[in-house]
């Protein structure tokens, strides 16, 4: 089944929660999201609490799961 936004490409330069959440929704609808972040730092939410045993931010994992899907 075709996804609603499969022909759409989005350049995401957003940070913190609301922008990445919006592009996550677009990715869930089939858009190709190209994420641009600050080199060596990434989105500031990657450093938030709570952290996993591996030192990753829970919110950072949730908002950036789209990179694992595509």
C-alpha positions in Angstrom: 0.0 0.0 0.0 1.3 3.4 -0.9 2.1 5.9 1.9 0.4 9.3 1.7 3.7 11.3 1.5 6.0 8.9 -0.2 6.9 11.4 -2.9 7.7 14.2 -0.5 11.3 15.0 0.7 11.7 17.2 3.8 14.9 19.0 4.9 14.7 19.1 8.7 16.9 21.7 10.5 14.7 21.9 13.6 15.8 21.3 17.1 14.4 20.5 20.5 11.0 18.8 20.7 8.3 20.4 18.5 10.2 20.5 15.2 11.6 17.0 15.3 8.2 15.7 16.4 6.6 17.3 13.4 9.1 15.8 11.0 8.7 12.4 12.8 5.0 12.6 11.9 5.8 13.4 8.3 8.2 10.4 8.2 5.5 8.1 9.6 3.3 9.2 6.7 6.0 8.2 4.2 8.0 11.4 3.6 11.8 11.1 3.2 13.2 13.2 6.0 16.8 14.5 5.7 18.0 15.6 9.1 20.6 18.3 9.5 22.2 18.8 12.9 25.1 20.5 14.5 28.2 18.4 13.8 29.5 16.4 16.8 26.6 17.6 19.0 23.3 16.8 17.4 19.9 17.9 18.7 20.1 19.3 22.3 17.4 16.7 23.4 20.0 14.0 22.9 21.6 15.2 26.1 18.3 15.3 28.2 17.3 13.1 31.1 16.3 10.3 31.6 19.1 8.4 30.0 19.4 4.7 29.0 22.2 2.5 30.3 24.0 3.3 27.1 23.9 7.0 27.9 21.3 8.0 25.3 18.4 10.3 26.0 15.0 8.7 26.0 13.3 11.7 24.3 16.2 11.8 21.8 15.7 8.1 20.9 11.9 8.7 20.5 12.2 11.7 18.3 14.9 10.4 16.1 13.6 6.9 15.5 12.8 7.8 11.9 16.4 7.4 10.9 16.2 3.7 11.9 13.1 3.2 9.7 14.5 4.3 6.4 
